[in-house]
């Protein structure tokens, strides 16, 4: 990838192996990293910070249920931002990639904070199950 990153843009368009590697990196980010690692971690940590329980299993269960509930909107927004930005990022020279990723991440964090950052007052699924069990 370092060799590909150092090529001028016109040469990158001719380098099929480099383009295939860049596509693999984009696909890994939008198919594995963000939906399988980032979002479950985000929702679990959010439950740790704002949830009512001190049980890590509740954080995971409540976070997973909120992720599933929001997944269509979250994954659509993720693809709209990270798909194109990854395509740009992975053809940039190596020394510019990290600053570019940080700038995009800054705006992504703002978006996620506004759309998913509020603390809900409604009971979580785990709390609803506890209420049913106690009745």
MODELLER restraints for C-alpha pairs under 7 A, 6 or more apart:
rsr = mdl.restraints
at = mdl.atoms
rsr.add(forms.Gaussian(group=physical.xy_distance, feature=features.Distance(at['CA:1:A'], at['CA:18:A']), mean=6.64, stdev=0.5))
rsr.add(forms.Gaussian(group=physical.xy_distance, feature=features.Distance(at['CA:2:A'], at['CA:94:A']), mean=6.85, stdev=0.5))
rsr.add(forms.Gaussian(group=physical.xy_distance, feature=features.Distance(at['CA:4:A'], at['CA:12:A']), mean=6.53, stdev=0.5))
rsr.add(forms.Gaussian(group=physical.xy_distance, feature=features.Distance(at['CA:4:A'], at['CA:18:A']), mean=5.53, stdev=0.5))
rsr.add(forms.Gaussian(group=physical.xy_distance, feature=features.Distance(at['CA:5:A'], at['CA:91:A']), mean=5.94, stdev=0.5))
rsr.add(forms.Gaussian(group=physical.xy_distance, feature=features.Distance(at['CA:5:A'], at['CA:92:A']), mean=6.01, stdev=0.5))
rsr.add(forms.Gaussian(group=physical.xy_distance, feature=features.Distance(at['CA:5:A'], at['CA:93:A']), mean=4.66, stdev=0.5))
rsr.add(forms.Gaussian(group=physical.xy_distance, feature=features.Distance(at['CA:5:A'], at['CA:94:A']), mean=6.08, stdev=0.5))
rsr.add(forms.Gaussian(group=physical.xy_distance, feature=features.Distance(at['CA:6:A'], at['CA:93:A']), mean=5.83, stdev=0.5))
rsr.add(forms.Gaussian(group=physical.xy_distance, feature=features.Distance(at['CA:22:A'], at['CA:90:A']), mean=5.68, stdev=0.5))
rsr.add(forms.Gaussian(group=physical.xy_distance, feature=features.Distance(at['CA:26:A'], at['CA:83:A']), mean=6.81, stdev=0.5))
rsr.add(forms.Gaussian(group=physical.xy_distance, feature=features.Distance(at['CA:26:A'], at['CA:86:A']), mean=5.61, stdev=0.5))
rsr.add(forms.Gaussian(group=physical.xy_distance, feature=features.Distance(at['CA:26:A'], at['CA:87:A']), mean=6.43, stdev=0.5))
rsr.add(forms.Gaussian(group=physical.xy_distance, feature=features.Distance(at['CA:30:A'], at['CA:79:A']), mean=6.69, stdev=0.5))
rsr.add(forms.Gaussian(group=physical.xy_distance, feature=features.Distance(at['CA:30:A'], at['CA:83:A']), mean=6.76, stdev=0.5))
rsr.add(forms.Gaussian(group=physical.xy_distance, feature=features.Distance(at['CA:40:A'], at['CA:63:A']), mean=6.91, stdev=0.5))
rsr.add(forms.Gaussian(group=physical.xy_distance, feature=features.Distance(at['CA:40:A'], at['CA:64:A']), mean=6.37, stdev=0.5))
rsr.add(forms.Gaussian(group=physical.xy_distance, feature=features.Distance(at['CA:40:A'], at['CA:67:A']), mean=6.77, stdev=0.5))
rsr.add(forms.Gaussian(group=physical.xy_distance, feature=features.Distance(at['CA:43:A'], at['CA:63:A']), mean=4.48, stdev=0.5))
rsr.add(forms.Gaussian(group=physical.xy_distance, feature=features.Distance(at['CA:43:A'], at['CA:64:A']), mean=6.85, stdev=0.5))
rsr.add(forms.Gaussian(group=physical.xy_distance, feature=features.Distance(at['CA:43:A'], at['CA:67:A']), mean=6.43, stdev=0.5))
rsr.add(forms.Gaussian(group=physical.xy_distance, feature=features.Distance(at['CA:44:A'], at['CA:59:A']), mean=5.29, stdev=0.5))
rsr.add(forms.Gaussian(group=physical.xy_distance, feature=features.Distance(at['CA:44:A'], at['CA:60:A']), mean=5.17, stdev=0.5))
rsr.add(forms.Gaussian(group=physical.xy_distance, feature=features.Distance(at['CA:44:A'], at['CA:63:A']), mean=4.65, stdev=0.5))
rsr.add(forms.Gaussian(group=physical.xy_distance, feature=features.Distance(at['CA:47:A'], at['CA:59:A']), mean=5.02, stdev=0.5))
rsr.add(forms.Gaussian(group=physical.xy_distance, feature=features.Distance(at['CA:47:A'], at['CA:62:A']), mean=6.89, stdev=0.5))
rsr.add(forms.Gaussian(group=physical.xy_distance, feature=features.Distance(at['CA:47:A'], at['CA:63:A']), mean=5.96, stdev=0.5))
rsr.add(forms.Gaussian(group=physical.xy_distance, feature=features.Distance(at['CA:48:A'], at['CA:59:A']), mean=5.75, stdev=0.5))
rsr.add(forms.Gaussian(group=physical.xy_distance, feature=features.Distance(at['CA:50:A'], at['CA:119:A']), mean=6.38, stdev=0.5))
rsr.add(forms.Gaussian(group=physical.xy_distance, feature=features.Distance(at['CA:58:A'], at['CA:126:A']), mean=6.40, stdev=0.5))
rsr.add(forms.Gaussian(group=physical.xy_distance, feature=features.Distance(at['CA:62:A'], at['CA:124:A']), mean=6.33, stdev=0.5))
rsr.add(forms.Gaussian(group=physical.xy_distance, feature=features.Distance(at['CA:62:A'], at['CA:125:A']), mean=6.26, stdev=0.5))
rsr.add(forms.Gaussian(group=physical.xy_distance, feature=features.Distance(at['CA:62:A'], at['CA:126:A']), mean=6.51, stdev=0.5))
rsr.add(forms.Gaussian(group=physical.xy_distance, feature=features.Distance(at['CA:89:A'], at['CA:97:A']), mean=5.56, stdev=0.5))
rsr.add(forms.Gaussian(group=physical.xy_distance, feature=features.Distance(at['CA:89:A'], at['CA:100:A']), mean=6.82, stdev=0.5))
